[in-house]
Amino acid sequence: MKKRILFCLILTLFFVGPLDTFAQPAPGNEASNSTAVPLVEGLHELLLQSMKAGESMTCSQRYERLEPYILKAFDFPLICRIVLGRHWKELDKAKREEFIKVFSRMTVATYASRFDAWSGESFKTIYAGMDKKGHFRVETFLVKKNGEKISLDYACRRSGDDWKIVSVSARGVNDLSVKRAAYASYLKEHSIDELMAKLEKYAKKCLENSEKRK
């Protein structure tokens, strides 16, 4: 469980009940708050719900529950521009929108497939404040039942009236840096269409593998 969660956080890098009572926070309300803490804690609450639901939900059902919040909470246009680096400028508007959709699906599928079981884990916010780069940083821990802590740090920025998550660092490893390096290496010998096909395949594999573990 620990390895699956950490794997998810690095790549993406986040209360049991019937599906119709599976509470989902509303990310649109964060604009009324002066910090991005409610946004991050709302994500953590939703991930805990997903974990605690366990086998009572299929991976596809978790995907459907997580998708609206994750799409609202993360600044995917900016994230995609960062992870593609100079290759972003080579894409026209239609191709950029296509990549954002593919990348978003891959991200949601990763969360849905990895946060599928609960073993006493909890989340704890330990610090929140602006950094020198103008990002609002929310530092948290994923706390295991045995007391072991995994650091999860979020960099957030304003997008209109809302806060958006720009990047997540797990144990000091930044997800954007990992993806940017991996994609840059892949695009040296492959096209953007091949990269998108690879991400789509990965998303599908995440969902399929999660169902097989049941």
PyMOL CGO cylinders between C-alpha atoms (Angstrom):
from pymol import cmd
from pymol.cgo import CYLINDER

trace = [
    CYLINDER, 0.00, 0.00, 0.00, 2.79, 2.42, 0.97, 0.3, 1, 1, 1, 1, 1, 1,
    CYLINDER, 2.79, 2.42, 0.97, 4.65, 1.88, -2.30, 0.3, 1, 1, 1, 1, 1, 1,
    CYLINDER, 4.65, 1.88, -2.30, 1.49, 2.25, -4.41, 0.3, 1, 1, 1, 1, 1, 1,
    CYLINDER, 1.49, 2.25, -4.41, 0.57, 5.55, -2.75, 0.3, 1, 1, 1, 1, 1, 1,
    CYLINDER, 0.57, 5.55, -2.75, 4.09, 6.98, -3.00, 0.3, 1, 1, 1, 1, 1, 1,
    CYLINDER, 4.09, 6.98, -3.00, 4.27, 5.90, -6.67, 0.3, 1, 1, 1, 1, 1, 1,
    CYLINDER, 4.27, 5.90, -6.67, 1.03, 7.71, -7.35, 0.3, 1, 1, 1, 1, 1, 1,
    CYLINDER, 1.03, 7.71, -7.35, 2.15, 10.90, -5.64, 0.3, 1, 1, 1, 1, 1, 1,
    CYLINDER, 2.15, 10.90, -5.64, 5.46, 11.04, -7.46, 0.3, 1, 1, 1, 1, 1, 1,
    CYLINDER, 5.46, 11.04, -7.46, 3.78, 10.47, -10.80, 0.3, 1, 1, 1, 1, 1, 1,
    CYLINDER, 3.78, 10.47, -10.80, 0.96, 12.80, -10.18, 0.3, 1, 1, 1, 1, 1, 1,
    CYLINDER, 0.96, 12.80, -10.18, 1.56, 12.55, -8.09, 0.3, 1, 1, 1, 1, 1, 1,
    CYLINDER, 1.56, 12.55, -8.09, -4.59, 13.60, -3.56, 0.3, 1, 1, 1, 1, 1, 1,
    CYLINDER, -4.59, 13.60, -3.56, -15.70, 7.59, 4.89, 0.3, 1, 1, 1, 1, 1, 1,
    CYLINDER, -15.70, 7.59, 4.89, -17.10, 4.74, 3.72, 0.3, 1, 1, 1, 1, 1, 1,
    CYLINDER, -17.10, 4.74, 3.72, -20.79, 4.88, 2.72, 0.3, 1, 1, 1, 1, 1, 1,
    CYLINDER, -20.79, 4.88, 2.72, -23.15, 4.06, -0.15, 0.3, 1, 1, 1, 1, 1, 1,
    CYLINDER, -23.15, 4.06, -0.15, -22.30, 5.73, -3.46, 0.3, 1, 1, 1, 1, 1, 1,
    CYLINDER, -22.30, 5.73, -3.46, -25.19, 8.19, -3.22, 0.3, 1, 1, 1, 1, 1, 1,
    CYLINDER, -25.19, 8.19, -3.22, -23.86, 9.47, 0.14, 0.3, 1, 1, 1, 1, 1, 1,
    CYLINDER, -23.86, 9.47, 0.14, -20.21, 9.60, -0.93, 0.3, 1, 1, 1, 1, 1, 1,
    CYLINDER, -20.21, 9.60, -0.93, -19.62, 13.23, 0.01, 0.3, 1, 1, 1, 1, 1, 1,
    CYLINDER, -19.62, 13.23, 0.01, -17.60, 15.34, -2.41, 0.3, 1, 1, 1, 1, 1, 1,
    CYLINDER, -17.60, 15.34, -2.41, -16.20, 18.78, -1.48, 0.3, 1, 1, 1, 1, 1, 1,
    CYLINDER, -16.20, 18.78, -1.48, -16.93, 21.65, -3.83, 0.3, 1, 1, 1, 1, 1, 1,
    CYLINDER, -16.93, 21.65, -3.83, -13.63, 23.16, -5.04, 0.3, 1, 1, 1, 1, 1, 1,
    CYLINDER, -13.63, 23.16, -5.04, -15.41, 26.23, -6.36, 0.3, 1, 1, 1, 1, 1, 1,
    CYLINDER, -15.41, 26.23, -6.36, -15.85, 27.44, -2.77, 0.3, 1, 1, 1, 1, 1, 1,
    CYLINDER, -15.85, 27.44, -2.77, -12.12, 27.95, -2.21, 0.3, 1, 1, 1, 1, 1, 1,
    CYLINDER, -12.12, 27.95, -2.21, -12.33, 31.45, -3.69, 0.3, 1, 1, 1, 1, 1, 1,
    CYLINDER, -12.33, 31.45, -3.69, -13.91, 32.64, -0.44, 0.3, 1, 1, 1, 1, 1, 1,
    CYLINDER, -13.91, 32.64, -0.44, -10.84, 31.54, 1.52, 0.3, 1, 1, 1, 1, 1, 1,
    CYLINDER, -10.84, 31.54, 1.52, -7.64, 33.56, 1.82, 0.3, 1, 1, 1, 1, 1, 1,
    CYLINDER, -7.64, 33.56, 1.82, -5.42, 30.50, 1.48, 0.3, 1, 1, 1, 1, 1, 1,
    CYLINDER, -5.42, 30.50, 1.48, -5.25, 27.32, -0.58, 0.3, 1, 1, 1, 1, 1, 1,
    CYLINDER, -5.25, 27.32, -0.58, -5.48, 25.08, 2.48, 0.3, 1, 1, 1, 1, 1, 1,
    CYLINDER, -5.48, 25.08, 2.48, -9.17, 24.16, 1.96, 0.3, 1, 1, 1, 1, 1, 1,
    CYLINDER, -9.17, 24.16, 1.96, -8.38, 23.16, -1.62, 0.3, 1, 1, 1, 1, 1, 1,
    CYLINDER, -8.38, 23.16, -1.62, -5.64, 20.75, -0.57, 0.3, 1, 1, 1, 1, 1, 1,
    CYLINDER, -5.64, 20.75, -0.57, -7.52, 19.41, 2.43, 0.3, 1, 1, 1, 1, 1, 1,
    CYLINDER, -7.52, 19.41, 2.43, -10.58, 18.89, 0.24, 0.3, 1, 1, 1, 1, 1, 1,
    CYLINDER, -10.58, 18.89, 0.24, -8.47, 16.72, -2.05, 0.3, 1, 1, 1, 1, 1, 1,
    CYLINDER, -8.47, 16.72, -2.05, -7.14, 14.77, 0.91, 0.3, 1, 1, 1, 1, 1, 1,
    CYLINDER, -7.14, 14.77, 0.91, -10.66, 14.24, 2.25, 0.3, 1, 1, 1, 1, 1, 1,
    CYLINDER, -10.66, 14.24, 2.25, -11.80, 12.90, -1.11, 0.3, 1, 1, 1, 1, 1, 1,
    CYLINDER, -11.80, 12.90, -1.11, -8.79, 10.58, -1.35, 0.3, 1, 1, 1, 1, 1, 1,
    CYLINDER, -8.79, 10.58, -1.35, -9.54, 9.23, 2.12, 0.3, 1, 1, 1, 1, 1, 1,
    CYLINDER, -9.54, 9.23, 2.12, -13.12, 8.58, 1.05, 0.3, 1, 1, 1, 1, 1, 1,
    CYLINDER, -13.12, 8.58, 1.05, -11.81, 6.69, -1.95, 0.3, 1, 1, 1, 1, 1, 1,
    CYLINDER, -11.81, 6.69, -1.95, -9.42, 4.65, 0.18, 0.3, 1, 1, 1, 1, 1, 1,
    CYLINDER, -9.42, 4.65, 0.18, -11.98, 3.85, 2.87, 0.3, 1, 1, 1, 1, 1, 1,
    CYLINDER, -11.98, 3.85, 2.87, -14.60, 2.82, 0.33, 0.3, 1, 1, 1, 1, 1, 1,
    CYLINDER, -14.60, 2.82, 0.33, -12.23, 0.05, -0.76, 0.3, 1, 1, 1, 1, 1, 1,
    CYLINDER, -12.23, 0.05, -0.76, -13.91, -2.79, -2.61, 0.3, 1, 1, 1, 1, 1, 1,
    CYLINDER, -13.91, -2.79, -2.61, -17.35, -1.22, -2.29, 0.3, 1, 1, 1, 1, 1, 1,
    CYLINDER, -17.35, -1.22, -2.29, -16.38, 0.92, -5.29, 0.3, 1, 1, 1, 1, 1, 1,
    CYLINDER, -16.38, 0.92, -5.29, -14.94, -0.15, -8.62, 0.3, 1, 1, 1, 1, 1, 1,
    CYLINDER, -14.94, -0.15, -8.62, -12.01, 1.75, -10.07, 0.3, 1, 1, 1, 1, 1, 1,
    CYLINDER, -12.01, 1.75, -10.07, -14.31, 3.27, -12.69, 0.3, 1, 1, 1, 1, 1, 1,
    CYLINDER, -14.31, 3.27, -12.69, -16.61, 4.52, -9.93, 0.3, 1, 1, 1, 1, 1, 1,
    CYLINDER, -16.61, 4.52, -9.93, -13.68, 6.05, -8.07, 0.3, 1, 1, 1, 1, 1, 1,
    CYLINDER, -13.68, 6.05, -8.07, -12.60, 7.70, -11.31, 0.3, 1, 1, 1, 1, 1, 1,
    CYLINDER, -12.60, 7.70, -11.31, -16.05, 9.25, -11.74, 0.3, 1, 1, 1, 1, 1, 1,
    CYLINDER, -16.05, 9.25, -11.74, -16.03, 10.51, -8.14, 0.3, 1, 1, 1, 1, 1, 1,
    CYLINDER, -16.03, 10.51, -8.14, -12.52, 11.94, -8.24, 0.3, 1, 1, 1, 1, 1, 1,
    CYLINDER, -12.52, 11.94, -8.24, -12.57, 13.45, -11.71, 0.3, 1, 1, 1, 1, 1, 1,
    CYLINDER, -12.57, 13.45, -11.71, -14.71, 16.59, -11.09, 0.3, 1, 1, 1, 1, 1, 1,
    CYLINDER, -14.71, 16.59, -11.09, -12.66, 17.69, -8.09, 0.3, 1, 1, 1, 1, 1, 1,
    CYLINDER, -12.66, 17.69, -8.09, -9.26, 16.94, -9.61, 0.3, 1, 1, 1, 1, 1, 1,
    CYLINDER, -9.26, 16.94, -9.61, -10.12, 18.72, -12.88, 0.3, 1, 1, 1, 1, 1, 1,
    CYLINDER, -10.12, 18.72, -12.88, -11.18, 21.77, -10.87, 0.3, 1, 1, 1, 1, 1, 1,
    CYLINDER, -11.18, 21.77, -10.87, -8.37, 21.66, -8.32, 0.3, 1, 1, 1, 1, 1, 1,
    CYLINDER, -8.37, 21.66, -8.32, -5.34, 21.31, -10.62, 0.3, 1, 1, 1, 1, 1, 1,
    CYLINDER, -5.34, 21.31, -10.62, -4.18, 23.96, -13.10, 0.3, 1, 1, 1, 1, 1, 1,
    CYLINDER, -4.18, 23.96, -13.10, -3.83, 21.47, -15.95, 0.3, 1, 1, 1, 1, 1, 1,
    CYLINDER, -3.83, 21.47, -15.95, -3.20, 24.04, -18.74, 0.3, 1, 1, 1, 1, 1, 1,
    CYLINDER, -3.20, 24.04, -18.74, -0.23, 25.46, -16.83, 0.3, 1, 1, 1, 1, 1, 1,
    CYLINDER, -0.23, 25.46, -16.83, 0.97, 22.03, -15.70, 0.3, 1, 1, 1, 1, 1, 1,
    CYLINDER, 0.97, 22.03, -15.70, 0.93, 20.72, -19.27, 0.3, 1, 1, 1, 1, 1, 1,
    CYLINDER, 0.93, 20.72, -19.27, 2.82, 23.76, -20.53, 0.3, 1, 1, 1, 1, 1, 1,
    CYLINDER, 2.82, 23.76, -20.53, 5.48, 23.18, -17.89, 0.3, 1, 1, 1, 1, 1, 1,
    CYLINDER, 5.48, 23.18, -17.89, 5.89, 19.43, -18.41, 0.3, 1, 1, 1, 1, 1, 1,
    CYLINDER, 5.89, 19.43, -18.41, 6.16, 19.80, -22.20, 0.3, 1, 1, 1, 1, 1, 1,
    CYLINDER, 6.16, 19.80, -22.20, 8.66, 22.66, -22.01, 0.3, 1, 1, 1, 1, 1, 1,
    CYLINDER, 8.66, 22.66, -22.01, 9.68, 23.97, -25.43, 0.3, 1, 1, 1, 1, 1, 1,
    CYLINDER, 9.68, 23.97, -25.43, 7.49, 21.39, -27.15, 0.3, 1, 1, 1, 1, 1, 1,
    CYLINDER, 7.49, 21.39, -27.15, 4.39, 23.24, -25.94, 0.3, 1, 1, 1, 1, 1, 1,
    CYLINDER, 4.39, 23.24, -25.94, 5.15, 26.11, -28.32, 0.3, 1, 1, 1, 1, 1, 1,
    CYLINDER, 5.15, 26.11, -28.32, 5.18, 23.69, -31.24, 0.3, 1, 1, 1, 1, 1, 1,
    CYLINDER, 5.18, 23.69, -31.24, 1.53, 22.70, -30.69, 0.3, 1, 1, 1, 1, 1, 1,
    CYLINDER, 1.53, 22.70, -30.69, -1.46, 24.51, -32.13, 0.3, 1, 1, 1, 1, 1, 1,
    CYLINDER, -1.46, 24.51, -32.13, -4.50, 25.30, -29.98, 0.3, 1, 1, 1, 1, 1, 1,
    CYLINDER, -4.50, 25.30, -29.98, -6.36, 22.10, -30.86, 0.3, 1, 1, 1, 1, 1, 1,
    CYLINDER, -6.36, 22.10, -30.86, -3.37, 19.88, -30.09, 0.3, 1, 1, 1, 1, 1, 1,
    CYLINDER, -3.37, 19.88, -30.09, -2.76, 21.67, -26.80, 0.3, 1, 1, 1, 1, 1, 1,
    CYLINDER, -2.76, 21.67, -26.80, -6.36, 21.10, -25.73, 0.3, 1, 1, 1, 1, 1, 1,
    CYLINDER, -6.36, 21.10, -25.73, -6.08, 17.45, -26.74, 0.3, 1, 1, 1, 1, 1, 1,
    CYLINDER, -6.08, 17.45, -26.74, -2.92, 16.99, -24.70, 0.3, 1, 1, 1, 1, 1, 1,
    CYLINDER, -2.92, 16.99, -24.70, -4.51, 18.64, -21.65, 0.3, 1, 1, 1, 1, 1, 1,
    CYLINDER, -4.51, 18.64, -21.65, -7.45, 16.23, -21.84, 0.3, 1, 1, 1, 1, 1, 1,
    CYLINDER, -7.45, 16.23, -21.84, -5.19, 13.19, -22.19, 0.3, 1, 1, 1, 1, 1, 1,
    CYLINDER, -5.19, 13.19, -22.19, -2.88, 14.31, -19.39, 0.3, 1, 1, 1, 1, 1, 1,
    CYLINDER, -2.88, 14.31, -19.39, -5.86, 15.04, -17.14, 0.3, 1, 1, 1, 1, 1, 1,
    CYLINDER, -5.86, 15.04, -17.14, -7.37, 11.60, -17.75, 0.3, 1, 1, 1, 1, 1, 1,
    CYLINDER, -7.37, 11.60, -17.75, -4.04, 9.96, -16.98, 0.3, 1, 1, 1, 1, 1, 1,
    CYLINDER, -4.04, 9.96, -16.98, -3.78, 11.92, -13.72, 0.3, 1, 1, 1, 1, 1, 1,
    CYLINDER, -3.78, 11.92, -13.72, -7.29, 11.03, -12.54, 0.3, 1, 1, 1, 1, 1, 1,
    CYLINDER, -7.29, 11.03, -12.54, -6.83, 7.38, -13.52, 0.3, 1, 1, 1, 1, 1, 1,
    CYLINDER, -6.83, 7.38, -13.52, -3.61, 7.22, -11.50, 0.3, 1, 1, 1, 1, 1, 1,
    CYLINDER, -3.61, 7.22, -11.50, -5.30, 8.56, -8.38, 0.3, 1, 1, 1, 1, 1, 1,
    CYLINDER, -5.30, 8.56, -8.38, -8.33, 6.30, -8.87, 0.3, 1, 1, 1, 1, 1, 1,
    CYLINDER, -8.33, 6.30, -8.87, -6.20, 3.18, -9.25, 0.3, 1, 1, 1, 1, 1, 1,
    CYLINDER, -6.20, 3.18, -9.25, -3.78, 3.85, -6.40, 0.3, 1, 1, 1, 1, 1, 1,
    CYLINDER, -3.78, 3.85, -6.40, -5.99, 5.22, -3.64, 0.3, 1, 1, 1, 1, 1, 1,
    CYLINDER, -5.99, 5.22, -3.64, -8.13, 2.10, -3.48, 0.3, 1, 1, 1, 1, 1, 1,
    CYLINDER, -8.13, 2.10, -3.48, -7.59, 0.74, 0.04, 0.3, 1, 1, 1, 1, 1, 1,
    CYLINDER, -7.59, 0.74, 0.04, -7.23, 2.10, 3.56, 0.3, 1, 1, 1, 1, 1, 1,
    CYLINDER, -7.23, 2.10, 3.56, -4.93, 0.82, 6.32, 0.3, 1, 1, 1, 1, 1, 1,
    CYLINDER, -4.93, 0.82, 6.32, -5.29, 3.56, 8.93, 0.3, 1, 1, 1, 1, 1, 1,
    CYLINDER, -5.29, 3.56, 8.93, -3.65, 6.36, 6.92, 0.3, 1, 1, 1, 1, 1, 1,
    CYLINDER, -3.65, 6.36, 6.92, -4.49, 10.02, 7.56, 0.3, 1, 1, 1, 1, 1, 1,
    CYLINDER, -4.49, 10.02, 7.56, -3.43, 13.42, 6.24, 0.3, 1, 1, 1, 1, 1, 1,
    CYLINDER, -3.43, 13.42, 6.24, -2.11, 16.28, 8.35, 0.3, 1, 1, 1, 1, 1, 1,
    CYLINDER, -2.11, 16.28, 8.35, -1.41, 19.89, 7.30, 0.3, 1, 1, 1, 1, 1, 1,
    CYLINDER, -1.41, 19.89, 7.30, 1.69, 21.26, 9.03, 0.3, 1, 1, 1, 1, 1, 1,
    CYLINDER, 1.69, 21.26, 9.03, 2.41, 24.59, 7.28, 0.3, 1, 1, 1, 1, 1, 1,
    CYLINDER, 2.41, 24.59, 7.28, 0.84, 27.03, 4.86, 0.3, 1, 1, 1, 1, 1, 1,
    CYLINDER, 0.84, 27.03, 4.86, 2.23, 30.29, 3.47, 0.3, 1, 1, 1, 1, 1, 1,
    CYLINDER, 2.23, 30.29, 3.47, 3.51, 32.20, 0.47, 0.3, 1, 1, 1, 1, 1, 1,
    CYLINDER, 3.51, 32.20, 0.47, 6.96, 31.41, -0.91, 0.3, 1, 1, 1, 1, 1, 1,
    CYLINDER, 6.96, 31.41, -0.91, 9.46, 33.66, -2.68, 0.3, 1, 1, 1, 1, 1, 1,
    CYLINDER, 9.46, 33.66, -2.68, 8.17, 32.58, -6.10, 0.3, 1, 1, 1, 1, 1, 1,
    CYLINDER, 8.17, 32.58, -6.10, 4.68, 33.84, -5.35, 0.3, 1, 1, 1, 1, 1, 1,
    CYLINDER, 4.68, 33.84, -5.35, 3.20, 30.39, -4.84, 0.3, 1, 1, 1, 1, 1, 1,
    CYLINDER, 3.20, 30.39, -4.84, 1.10, 29.48, -1.84, 0.3, 1, 1, 1, 1, 1, 1,
    CYLINDER, 1.10, 29.48, -1.84, 2.68, 26.39, -0.33, 0.3, 1, 1, 1, 1, 1, 1,
    CYLINDER, 2.68, 26.39, -0.33, 0.76, 23.83, 1.69, 0.3, 1, 1, 1, 1, 1, 1,
    CYLINDER, 0.76, 23.83, 1.69, 3.01, 21.34, 3.46, 0.3, 1, 1, 1, 1, 1, 1,
    CYLINDER, 3.01, 21.34, 3.46, 1.38, 18.14, 4.67, 0.3, 1, 1, 1, 1, 1, 1,
    CYLINDER, 1.38, 18.14, 4.67, 2.08, 14.61, 5.82, 0.3, 1, 1, 1, 1, 1, 1,
    CYLINDER, 2.08, 14.61, 5.82, 0.49, 11.35, 4.83, 0.3, 1, 1, 1, 1, 1, 1,
    CYLINDER, 0.49, 11.35, 4.83, 0.61, 9.59, 8.20, 0.3, 1, 1, 1, 1, 1, 1,
    CYLINDER, 0.61, 9.59, 8.20, 0.58, 5.80, 8.29, 0.3, 1, 1, 1, 1, 1, 1,
    CYLINDER, 0.58, 5.80, 8.29, -1.01, 3.79, 11.08, 0.3, 1, 1, 1, 1, 1, 1,
    CYLINDER, -1.01, 3.79, 11.08, 2.43, 2.99, 12.50, 0.3, 1, 1, 1, 1, 1, 1,
    CYLINDER, 2.43, 2.99, 12.50, 3.27, 6.70, 12.70, 0.3, 1, 1, 1, 1, 1, 1,
    CYLINDER, 3.27, 6.70, 12.70, 5.52, 6.84, 9.64, 0.3, 1, 1, 1, 1, 1, 1,
    CYLINDER, 5.52, 6.84, 9.64, 5.15, 10.13, 7.77, 0.3, 1, 1, 1, 1, 1, 1,
    CYLINDER, 5.15, 10.13, 7.77, 5.44, 10.82, 4.04, 0.3, 1, 1, 1, 1, 1, 1,
    CYLINDER, 5.44, 10.82, 4.04, 5.86, 14.52, 3.24, 0.3, 1, 1, 1, 1, 1, 1,
    CYLINDER, 5.86, 14.52, 3.24, 3.51, 15.93, 0.60, 0.3, 1, 1, 1, 1, 1, 1,
    CYLINDER, 3.51, 15.93, 0.60, 4.06, 19.56, -0.37, 0.3, 1, 1, 1, 1, 1, 1,
    CYLINDER, 4.06, 19.56, -0.37, 1.71, 21.44, -2.70, 0.3, 1, 1, 1, 1, 1, 1,
    CYLINDER, 1.71, 21.44, -2.70, 2.50, 24.58, -4.69, 0.3, 1, 1, 1, 1, 1, 1,
    CYLINDER, 2.50, 24.58, -4.69, -0.67, 26.53, -5.51, 0.3, 1, 1, 1, 1, 1, 1,
    CYLINDER, -0.67, 26.53, -5.51, -1.44, 29.72, -7.43, 0.3, 1, 1, 1, 1, 1, 1,
    CYLINDER, -1.44, 29.72, -7.43, -4.38, 31.96, -8.10, 0.3, 1, 1, 1, 1, 1, 1,
    CYLINDER, -4.38, 31.96, -8.10, -6.29, 31.39, -11.33, 0.3, 1, 1, 1, 1, 1, 1,
    CYLINDER, -6.29, 31.39, -11.33, -8.98, 34.01, -11.49, 0.3, 1, 1, 1, 1, 1, 1,
    CYLINDER, -8.98, 34.01, -11.49, -10.90, 33.79, -8.23, 0.3, 1, 1, 1, 1, 1, 1,
    CYLINDER, -10.90, 33.79, -8.23, -9.81, 30.23, -7.44, 0.3, 1, 1, 1, 1, 1, 1,
    CYLINDER, -9.81, 30.23, -7.44, -6.73, 28.55, -6.06, 0.3, 1, 1, 1, 1, 1, 1,
    CYLINDER, -6.73, 28.55, -6.06, -5.20, 25.85, -8.25, 0.3, 1, 1, 1, 1, 1, 1,
    CYLINDER, -5.20, 25.85, -8.25, -2.62, 23.18, -7.49, 0.3, 1, 1, 1, 1, 1, 1,
    CYLINDER, -2.62, 23.18, -7.49, 0.41, 23.55, -9.76, 0.3, 1, 1, 1, 1, 1, 1,
    CYLINDER, 0.41, 23.55, -9.76, 2.71, 20.84, -8.43, 0.3, 1, 1, 1, 1, 1, 1,
    CYLINDER, 2.71, 20.84, -8.43, 3.06, 18.19, -5.74, 0.3, 1, 1, 1, 1, 1, 1,
    CYLINDER, 3.06, 18.19, -5.74, 6.31, 17.06, -4.12, 0.3, 1, 1, 1, 1, 1, 1,
    CYLINDER, 6.31, 17.06, -4.12, 6.44, 13.70, -2.34, 0.3, 1, 1, 1, 1, 1, 1,
    CYLINDER, 6.44, 13.70, -2.34, 9.44, 13.27, -0.04, 0.3, 1, 1, 1, 1, 1, 1,
    CYLINDER, 9.44, 13.27, -0.04, 11.10, 16.18, -1.81, 0.3, 1, 1, 1, 1, 1, 1,
    CYLINDER, 11.10, 16.18, -1.81, 10.60, 14.79, -5.33, 0.3, 1, 1, 1, 1, 1, 1,
    CYLINDER, 10.60, 14.79, -5.33, 8.69, 17.27, -7.50, 0.3, 1, 1, 1, 1, 1, 1,
    CYLINDER, 8.69, 17.27, -7.50, 6.18, 15.69, -9.86, 0.3, 1, 1, 1, 1, 1, 1,
    CYLINDER, 6.18, 15.69, -9.86, 6.62, 18.35, -12.56, 0.3, 1, 1, 1, 1, 1, 1,
    CYLINDER, 6.62, 18.35, -12.56, 10.39, 17.91, -12.64, 0.3, 1, 1, 1, 1, 1, 1,
    CYLINDER, 10.39, 17.91, -12.64, 10.01, 14.13, -12.97, 0.3, 1, 1, 1, 1, 1, 1,
    CYLINDER, 10.01, 14.13, -12.97, 7.48, 14.38, -15.80, 0.3, 1, 1, 1, 1, 1, 1,
    CYLINDER, 7.48, 14.38, -15.80, 9.28, 17.17, -17.64, 0.3, 1, 1, 1, 1, 1, 1,
    CYLINDER, 9.28, 17.17, -17.64, 12.52, 15.17, -17.74, 0.3, 1, 1, 1, 1, 1, 1,
    CYLINDER, 12.52, 15.17, -17.74, 10.75, 11.97, -18.77, 0.3, 1, 1, 1, 1, 1, 1,
    CYLINDER, 10.75, 11.97, -18.77, 8.73, 13.63, -21.53, 0.3, 1, 1, 1, 1, 1, 1,
    CYLINDER, 8.73, 13.63, -21.53, 11.71, 15.57, -22.88, 0.3, 1, 1, 1, 1, 1, 1,
    CYLINDER, 11.71, 15.57, -22.88, 13.66, 12.34, -23.18, 0.3, 1, 1, 1, 1, 1, 1,
    CYLINDER, 13.66, 12.34, -23.18, 10.77, 10.53, -24.86, 0.3, 1, 1, 1, 1, 1, 1,
    CYLINDER, 10.77, 10.53, -24.86, 10.09, 13.35, -27.34, 0.3, 1, 1, 1, 1, 1, 1,
    CYLINDER, 10.09, 13.35, -27.34, 13.66, 13.23, -28.63, 0.3, 1, 1, 1, 1, 1, 1,
    CYLINDER, 13.66, 13.23, -28.63, 12.71, 10.16, -30.65, 0.3, 1, 1, 1, 1, 1, 1,
    CYLINDER, 12.71, 10.16, -30.65, 8.90, 10.20, -30.65, 0.3, 1, 1, 1, 1, 1, 1,
    CYLINDER, 8.90, 10.20, -30.65, 6.09, 12.53, -31.65, 0.3, 1, 1, 1, 1, 1, 1,
    CYLINDER, 6.09, 12.53, -31.65, 3.61, 14.28, -29.37, 0.3, 1, 1, 1, 1, 1, 1,
    CYLINDER, 3.61, 14.28, -29.37, 0.90, 11.97, -30.73, 0.3, 1, 1, 1, 1, 1, 1,
    CYLINDER, 0.90, 11.97, -30.73, 2.95, 8.96, -29.65, 0.3, 1, 1, 1, 1, 1, 1,
    CYLINDER, 2.95, 8.96, -29.65, 3.37, 10.49, -26.20, 0.3, 1, 1, 1, 1, 1, 1,
    CYLINDER, 3.37, 10.49, -26.20, -0.37, 11.03, -25.89, 0.3, 1, 1, 1, 1, 1, 1,
    CYLINDER, -0.37, 11.03, -25.89, -1.03, 7.46, -27.00, 0.3, 1, 1, 1, 1, 1, 1,
    CYLINDER, -1.03, 7.46, -27.00, 1.41, 6.29, -24.33, 0.3, 1, 1, 1, 1, 1, 1,
    CYLINDER, 1.41, 6.29, -24.33, -0.37, 8.33, -21.64, 0.3, 1, 1, 1, 1, 1, 1,
    CYLINDER, -0.37, 8.33, -21.64, -3.76, 7.02, -22.76, 0.3, 1, 1, 1, 1, 1, 1,
    CYLINDER, -3.76, 7.02, -22.76, -2.43, 3.47, -22.60, 0.3, 1, 1, 1, 1, 1, 1,
    CYLINDER, -2.43, 3.47, -22.60, -1.04, 4.10, -19.13, 0.3, 1, 1, 1, 1, 1, 1,
    CYLINDER, -1.04, 4.10, -19.13, -4.40, 5.47, -17.91, 0.3, 1, 1, 1, 1, 1, 1,
    CYLINDER, -4.40, 5.47, -17.91, -6.24, 2.45, -19.28, 0.3, 1, 1, 1, 1, 1, 1,
    CYLINDER, -6.24, 2.45, -19.28, -3.69, 0.09, -17.72, 0.3, 1, 1, 1, 1, 1, 1,
    CYLINDER, -3.69, 0.09, -17.72, -4.08, 1.81, -14.32, 0.3, 1, 1, 1, 1, 1, 1,
    CYLINDER, -4.08, 1.81, -14.32, -7.82, 1.23, -14.33, 0.3, 1, 1, 1, 1, 1, 1,
    CYLINDER, -7.82, 1.23, -14.33, -7.54, -2.35, -15.59, 0.3, 1, 1, 1, 1, 1, 1,
    CYLINDER, -7.54, -2.35, -15.59, -4.85, -3.32, -13.09, 0.3, 1, 1, 1, 1, 1, 1,
    CYLINDER, -4.85, -3.32, -13.09, -6.85, -1.86, -10.23, 0.3, 1, 1, 1, 1, 1, 1,
    CYLINDER, -6.85, -1.86, -10.23, -9.86, -3.99, -11.14, 0.3, 1, 1, 1, 1, 1, 1,
    CYLINDER, -9.86, -3.99, -11.14, -7.65, -7.11, -11.35, 0.3, 1, 1, 1, 1, 1, 1,
    CYLINDER, -7.65, -7.11, -11.35, -6.41, -6.53, -7.79, 0.3, 1, 1, 1, 1, 1, 1,
    CYLINDER, -6.41, -6.53, -7.79, -9.95, -6.89, -6.46, 0.3, 1, 1, 1, 1, 1, 1,
]
cmd.load_cgo(trace, "trace")
